[in-house]
Amino acid sequence: QVQLVESGGGLVQPGGSLRLSCAASGSIFSINAMGWYRQAPGKQRELVAHITNGGSTNYADSLKGRFFISRSKGKNTVYLQMNSLKPEDTAVYYCSAKDYYNAVYWGQGTQVIVSS
């Protein structure tokens, strides 16, 4: 079992930046990839970014160049640096982890509101 705890959300003005963190605990040795998803009100959850143990990254096309995913050296924390934020980035952001058995784990989510 893997537990995920996100932090770093909040209210930010358009054009601002935020960095989200997600700390994994439990069977972290079994994790082979981690990522961030988001869900805006009335919309489906969508992929934001994904990073593998080998460091390969994947981003939603619309977010490339503004959002950046990284992982701590010990691989138990994943970060999402969000720059040039727009009101349409307002959503609950969820951390996810997938293990070698293809089980997927989710955090509780952290709210990001982009508004002036």
Secondary structure, DSSP 8 states (H G I E B T S, - for coil): -EEEEEE--EEE-TT--EEEEEEEEESGGGEEEEEEEEE-TTS--EEEEEEETT--EEE-GGGBTTEEEEE-TTSSEEEEEE-S--GGG-EEEEEEEEETT--EEE---EEEEE--
